Amino acid sequence: MTDSENKSLMEFPCEFGVKIMGKTHEDFESCVKVIFLRHVPELEDTQIKVRASGKGNYSAITVTIQAQSQEQLDNIYIELSAHELVLMAL
């Protein structure tokens, strides 16, 4: 792969929203927040939006951050995907 093929299509830093879905659980939001704080220490509560599904069985959390690099985003997605409460991260 050449350097130009390996480069990200995004320019950093940039505003980036991550959507995380999981079954509704009392610890879901706090677990997601802890993961993000490891990668984005300046994260504020105003950057986190939580929405429950119609029947309340699932929750969607959208976290909007100022992404600094593709590596940072990759590490966030890897950690989110590995967590047992997370069904999907987009």
Legacy VTK file of the C-alpha trace (Angstrom):
# vtk DataFile Version 3.0
C-alpha trace
ASCII
DATASET POLYDATA
POINTS 90 float
0.000 0.000 0.000
1.401 3.398 -0.908
1.435 6.360 1.478
-1.393 8.022 -0.438
-3.528 4.863 -0.204
-2.788 4.580 3.514
-3.858 8.155 4.323
-7.211 8.798 5.920
-9.918 10.482 3.866
-10.588 12.746 6.853
-8.550 15.722 7.938
-7.745 15.979 11.629
-8.631 17.448 13.991
-12.325 17.266 13.131
-15.698 16.945 14.809
-16.763 13.309 14.741
-19.874 11.546 16.062
-19.760 7.959 17.283
-23.049 6.095 17.725
-23.054 3.207 20.186
-25.958 0.786 20.573
-26.615 -1.737 23.285
-29.305 -3.384 25.362
-30.641 -1.028 27.988
-28.607 -1.595 31.152
-27.978 0.603 34.182
-24.212 0.593 33.492
-24.307 1.090 29.714
-23.924 4.876 29.635
-21.237 4.986 32.337
-19.202 2.225 30.627
-19.289 4.081 27.311
-18.276 7.314 29.045
-15.322 5.615 30.800
-14.081 4.242 27.467
-14.278 7.660 25.835
-12.562 9.382 28.754
-9.542 7.118 28.274
-9.175 8.446 24.733
-10.711 11.927 25.090
-9.896 13.181 28.613
-11.556 16.548 27.972
-14.940 14.920 27.165
-17.906 16.787 28.653
-21.382 15.495 29.456
-22.858 17.881 26.862
-21.105 15.824 24.153
-23.097 12.703 25.089
-26.683 12.128 23.947
-28.665 9.070 25.071
-31.852 7.809 23.471
-33.917 4.742 24.354
-35.720 2.635 21.757
-39.492 2.764 21.516
-39.990 -0.178 23.870
-36.990 0.726 26.000
-35.129 -2.541 25.350
-32.200 -0.852 23.628
-30.301 2.391 24.069
-28.360 4.468 21.577
-25.628 6.797 22.730
-24.120 9.388 20.415
-20.820 10.887 21.508
-19.509 13.820 19.493
-15.811 14.511 19.933
-13.058 16.589 18.415
-11.126 13.673 16.887
-7.376 14.193 16.779
-6.312 11.246 14.596
-7.433 8.096 12.833
-5.487 6.121 15.442
-7.546 7.700 18.229
-10.805 6.760 16.480
-9.571 3.236 15.768
-8.666 2.734 19.423
-12.079 3.980 20.569
-13.879 1.618 18.177
-11.697 -1.341 19.187
-12.400 -0.812 22.871
-16.126 -0.176 22.359
-16.516 -3.274 20.156
-14.826 -5.448 22.761
-17.145 -4.377 25.581
-19.876 -6.864 26.488
-22.601 -4.215 26.812
-21.971 -2.777 23.348
-23.860 -4.421 20.480
-22.644 -2.060 17.760
-20.531 1.051 17.288
-20.868 3.168 14.159
LINES 1 91
90 0 1 2 3 4 5 6 7 8 9 10 11 12 13 14 15 16 17 18 19 20 21 22 23 24 25 26 27 28 29 30 31 32 33 34 35 36 37 38 39 40 41 42 43 44 45 46 47 48 49 50 51 52 53 54 55 56 57 58 59 60 61 62 63 64 65 66 67 68 69 70 71 72 73 74 75 76 77 78 79 80 81 82 83 84 85 86 87 88 89
